[in-house]
């Protein structure tokens, strides 16, 4: 099962790198953002992250109702998606895109921190 965790962690870091890259391109209104590879790759990596996360959850019997850090990751994931929508929408203003970009980065850092510490309060440990 170690290889499943390795792939899940790799996908998590790739998601962050892609969000950072695509966010900068979106803020700069770059035409590179519309490249086919940048439209397809995030969906593949996001789907892989979710699939391997579910495999880990079921194989290790980690349930969000018991392991509150996992519930925190799931809730933060929905918040992250919301921020992603703000930054990637073409018709949003620069200020909305900037809020989405910063919020998405902070949320991604939080999710990774929760995963590493197995604590929903990991963010406060790092910045507190």
ChimeraX commands (.cxc) that place a marker at each C-alpha (Angstrom):
marker #1 position 0.00,0.00,0.00 radius 0.5
marker #1 position 3.04,2.27,0.23 radius 0.5
marker #1 position 2.96,2.95,-3.52 radius 0.5
marker #1 position -0.67,4.12,-3.26 radius 0.5
marker #1 position 0.30,6.65,-0.59 radius 0.5
marker #1 position 3.31,7.77,-2.64 radius 0.5
marker #1 position 1.11,8.39,-5.69 radius 0.5
marker #1 position -1.48,10.20,-3.56 radius 0.5
marker #1 position 1.16,12.48,-2.01 radius 0.5
marker #1 position 2.79,13.10,-5.40 radius 0.5
marker #1 position -0.59,14.08,-6.86 radius 0.5
marker #1 position -1.21,16.42,-3.91 radius 0.5
marker #1 position 2.02,18.28,-4.57 radius 0.5
marker #1 position 1.38,18.34,-8.33 radius 0.5
marker #1 position -2.06,19.84,-7.67 radius 0.5
marker #1 position -0.42,22.64,-5.68 radius 0.5
marker #1 position 2.20,23.30,-8.35 radius 0.5
marker #1 position -0.43,23.33,-11.10 radius 0.5
marker #1 position -2.71,25.63,-9.08 radius 0.5
marker #1 position 0.16,28.03,-8.51 radius 0.5
marker #1 position 1.14,27.97,-12.19 radius 0.5
marker #1 position -2.37,28.24,-13.57 radius 0.5
marker #1 position -3.25,30.92,-11.02 radius 0.5
marker #1 position -0.34,33.11,-12.10 radius 0.5
marker #1 position -1.27,32.59,-15.76 radius 0.5
marker #1 position -4.89,33.50,-14.98 radius 0.5
marker #1 position -3.90,36.64,-13.10 radius 0.5
marker #1 position -1.67,37.66,-16.02 radius 0.5
marker #1 position -4.44,36.77,-18.52 radius 0.5
marker #1 position -1.94,34.66,-20.42 radius 0.5
marker #1 position -2.97,32.76,-23.52 radius 0.5
marker #1 position -0.88,29.84,-22.26 radius 0.5
marker #1 position -3.71,29.13,-19.83 radius 0.5
marker #1 position -5.77,27.91,-22.77 radius 0.5
marker #1 position -3.22,25.32,-23.88 radius 0.5
marker #1 position -4.74,21.86,-24.18 radius 0.5
marker #1 position -2.25,20.34,-21.73 radius 0.5
marker #1 position -3.20,22.86,-19.04 radius 0.5
marker #1 position -6.87,22.11,-19.54 radius 0.5
marker #1 position -6.57,18.31,-19.36 radius 0.5
marker #1 position -3.72,17.66,-16.88 radius 0.5
marker #1 position -5.39,19.17,-13.78 radius 0.5
marker #1 position -8.43,16.92,-14.25 radius 0.5
marker #1 position -6.25,13.82,-14.55 radius 0.5
marker #1 position -4.20,14.71,-11.48 radius 0.5
marker #1 position -7.24,15.79,-9.42 radius 0.5
marker #1 position -9.05,12.55,-10.30 radius 0.5
marker #1 position -5.97,10.48,-9.45 radius 0.5
marker #1 position -5.60,12.30,-6.13 radius 0.5
marker #1 position -9.22,11.55,-5.26 radius 0.5
marker #1 position -9.10,7.90,-6.39 radius 0.5
marker #1 position -5.90,7.11,-4.51 radius 0.5
marker #1 position -7.17,9.01,-1.47 radius 0.5
marker #1 position -10.33,6.89,-1.46 radius 0.5
marker #1 position -8.27,3.71,-1.84 radius 0.5
marker #1 position -6.21,4.75,1.20 radius 0.5
marker #1 position -9.30,5.69,3.18 radius 0.5
marker #1 position -11.02,2.35,2.59 radius 0.5
marker #1 position -7.94,0.15,2.89 radius 0.5
marker #1 position -6.80,1.84,6.11 radius 0.5
marker #1 position -10.38,2.19,7.41 radius 0.5
marker #1 position -10.08,5.93,7.96 radius 0.5
marker #1 position -13.58,7.33,8.28 radius 0.5
marker #1 position -14.26,11.10,8.40 radius 0.5
marker #1 position -16.79,10.57,11.22 radius 0.5
marker #1 position -14.07,9.06,13.40 radius 0.5
marker #1 position -10.90,10.80,12.18 radius 0.5
marker #1 position -11.77,14.48,12.35 radius 0.5
marker #1 position -8.57,15.50,10.54 radius 0.5
marker #1 position -9.90,13.66,7.49 radius 0.5
marker #1 position -13.23,15.47,7.76 radius 0.5
marker #1 position -11.29,18.76,7.95 radius 0.5
marker #1 position -9.43,17.83,4.73 radius 0.5
marker #1 position -12.70,17.05,2.94 radius 0.5
marker #1 position -14.33,20.31,4.02 radius 0.5
marker #1 position -11.19,22.24,3.06 radius 0.5
marker #1 position -11.23,20.51,-0.33 radius 0.5
marker #1 position -14.64,22.02,-1.11 radius 0.5
marker #1 position -13.38,25.44,-0.01 radius 0.5
marker #1 position -10.30,24.96,-2.22 radius 0.5
marker #1 position -12.53,24.13,-5.19 radius 0.5
marker #1 position -14.52,27.32,-4.58 radius 0.5
marker #1 position -11.35,29.40,-4.57 radius 0.5
marker #1 position -10.22,27.61,-7.73 radius 0.5
marker #1 position -13.42,28.61,-9.48 radius 0.5
marker #1 position -12.82,32.25,-8.51 radius 0.5
marker #1 position -9.30,32.31,-9.92 radius 0.5
marker #1 position -9.96,30.33,-13.11 radius 0.5
marker #1 position -13.18,31.94,-14.35 radius 0.5
marker #1 position -12.56,34.16,-17.33 radius 0.5
marker #1 position -15.19,36.76,-16.47 radius 0.5
marker #1 position -14.06,37.41,-12.88 radius 0.5
marker #1 position -12.38,40.67,-11.97 radius 0.5
marker #1 position -8.71,40.81,-11.01 radius 0.5
marker #1 position -9.63,41.29,-7.35 radius 0.5
marker #1 position -11.82,38.16,-7.33 radius 0.5
marker #1 position -9.07,36.21,-9.08 radius 0.5
marker #1 position -6.53,37.42,-6.52 radius 0.5
marker #1 position -8.79,36.43,-3.62 radius 0.5
marker #1 position -9.26,33.01,-5.21 radius 0.5
marker #1 position -5.54,32.63,-5.81 radius 0.5
marker #1 position -4.42,33.55,-2.29 radius 0.5
marker #1 position -7.32,31.66,-0.70 radius 0.5
marker #1 position -6.60,28.58,-2.78 radius 0.5
marker #1 position -2.91,28.60,-1.88 radius 0.5
marker #1 position -3.65,29.00,1.82 radius 0.5
marker #1 position -6.27,26.25,1.68 radius 0.5
marker #1 position -3.90,23.91,-0.15 radius 0.5
marker #1 position -1.20,24.53,2.45 radius 0.5
marker #1 position -3.76,23.81,5.17 radius 0.5
marker #1 position -4.83,20.51,3.54 radius 0.5
marker #1 position -1.23,19.34,3.19 radius 0.5
marker #1 position -0.53,20.36,6.80 radius 0.5
marker #1 position -3.53,18.41,8.04 radius 0.5
marker #1 position -2.41,15.37,6.05 radius 0.5
marker #1 position 1.09,15.50,7.53 radius 0.5
marker #1 position 0.11,16.20,11.13 radius 0.5
marker #1 position -3.18,14.24,11.22 radius 0.5
marker #1 position -4.62,17.23,13.08 radius 0.5
marker #1 position -7.29,19.68,11.92 radius 0.5
marker #1 position -5.41,22.36,13.85 radius 0.5
marker #1 position -2.14,21.90,11.92 radius 0.5
marker #1 position -2.42,25.35,10.39 radius 0.5
marker #1 position -2.43,26.97,13.80 radius 0.5
marker #1 position 0.63,24.99,14.85 radius 0.5
marker #1 position 2.56,26.18,11.81 radius 0.5
marker #1 position 1.53,29.84,11.95 radius 0.5
marker #1 position 0.65,30.18,15.64 radius 0.5
marker link #1:1,2 radius 0.2
marker link #1:2,3 radius 0.2
marker link #1:3,4 radius 0.2
marker link #1:4,5 radius 0.2
marker link #1:5,6 radius 0.2
marker link #1:6,7 radius 0.2
marker link #1:7,8 radius 0.2
marker link #1:8,9 radius 0.2
marker link #1:9,10 radius 0.2
marker link #1:10,11 radius 0.2
marker link #1:11,12 radius 0.2
marker link #1:12,13 radius 0.2
marker link #1:13,14 radius 0.2
marker link #1:14,15 radius 0.2
marker link #1:15,16 radius 0.2
marker link #1:16,17 radius 0.2
marker link #1:17,18 radius 0.2
marker link #1:18,19 radius 0.2
marker link #1:19,20 radius 0.2
marker link #1:20,21 radius 0.2
marker link #1:21,22 radius 0.2
marker link #1:22,23 radius 0.2
marker link #1:23,24 radius 0.2
marker link #1:24,25 radius 0.2
marker link #1:25,26 radius 0.2
marker link #1:26,27 radius 0.2
marker link #1:27,28 radius 0.2
marker link #1:28,29 radius 0.2
marker link #1:29,30 radius 0.2
marker link #1:30,31 radius 0.2
marker link #1:31,32 radius 0.2
marker link #1:32,33 radius 0.2
marker link #1:33,34 radius 0.2
marker link #1:34,35 radius 0.2
marker link #1:35,36 radius 0.2
marker link #1:36,37 radius 0.2
marker link #1:37,38 radius 0.2
marker link #1:38,39 radius 0.2
marker link #1:39,40 radius 0.2
marker link #1:40,41 radius 0.2
marker link #1:41,42 radius 0.2
marker link #1:42,43 radius 0.2
marker link #1:43,44 radius 0.2
marker link #1:44,45 radius 0.2
marker link #1:45,46 radius 0.2
marker link #1:46,47 radius 0.2
marker link #1:47,48 radius 0.2
marker link #1:48,49 radius 0.2
marker link #1:49,50 radius 0.2
marker link #1:50,51 radius 0.2
marker link #1:51,52 radius 0.2
marker link #1:52,53 radius 0.2
marker link #1:53,54 radius 0.2
marker link #1:54,55 radius 0.2
marker link #1:55,56 radius 0.2
marker link #1:56,57 radius 0.2
marker link #1:57,58 radius 0.2
marker link #1:58,59 radius 0.2
marker link #1:59,60 radius 0.2
marker link #1:60,61 radius 0.2
marker link #1:61,62 radius 0.2
marker link #1:62,63 radius 0.2
marker link #1:63,64 radius 0.2
marker link #1:64,65 radius 0.2
marker link #1:65,66 radius 0.2
marker link #1:66,67 radius 0.2
marker link #1:67,68 radius 0.2
marker link #1:68,69 radius 0.2
marker link #1:69,70 radius 0.2
marker link #1:70,71 radius 0.2
marker link #1:71,72 radius 0.2
marker link #1:72,73 radius 0.2
marker link #1:73,74 radius 0.2
marker link #1:74,75 radius 0.2
marker link #1:75,76 radius 0.2
marker link #1:76,77 radius 0.2
marker link #1:77,78 radius 0.2
marker link #1:78,79 radius 0.2
marker link #1:79,80 radius 0.2
marker link #1:80,81 radius 0.2
marker link #1:81,82 radius 0.2
marker link #1:82,83 radius 0.2
marker link #1:83,84 radius 0.2
marker link #1:84,85 radius 0.2
marker link #1:85,86 radius 0.2
marker link #1:86,87 radius 0.2
marker link #1:87,88 radius 0.2
marker link #1:88,89 radius 0.2
marker link #1:89,90 radius 0.2
marker link #1:90,91 radius 0.2
marker link #1:91,92 radius 0.2
marker link #1:92,93 radius 0.2
marker link #1:93,94 radius 0.2
marker link #1:94,95 radius 0.2
marker link #1:95,96 radius 0.2
marker link #1:96,97 radius 0.2
marker link #1:97,98 radius 0.2
marker link #1:98,99 radius 0.2
marker link #1:99,100 radius 0.2
marker link #1:100,101 radius 0.2
marker link #1:101,102 radius 0.2
marker link #1:102,103 radius 0.2
marker link #1:103,104 radius 0.2
marker link #1:104,105 radius 0.2
marker link #1:105,106 radius 0.2
marker link #1:106,107 radius 0.2
marker link #1:107,108 radius 0.2
marker link #1:108,109 radius 0.2
marker link #1:109,110 radius 0.2
marker link #1:110,111 radius 0.2
marker link #1:111,112 radius 0.2
marker link #1:112,113 radius 0.2
marker link #1:113,114 radius 0.2
marker link #1:114,115 radius 0.2
marker link #1:115,116 radius 0.2
marker link #1:116,117 radius 0.2
marker link #1:117,118 radius 0.2
marker link #1:118,119 radius 0.2
marker link #1:119,120 radius 0.2
marker link #1:120,121 radius 0.2
marker link #1:121,122 radius 0.2
marker link #1:122,123 radius 0.2
marker link #1:123,124 radius 0.2
marker link #1:124,125 radius 0.2
marker link #1:125,126 radius 0.2
marker link #1:126,127 radius 0.2
marker link #1:127,128 radius 0.2
view
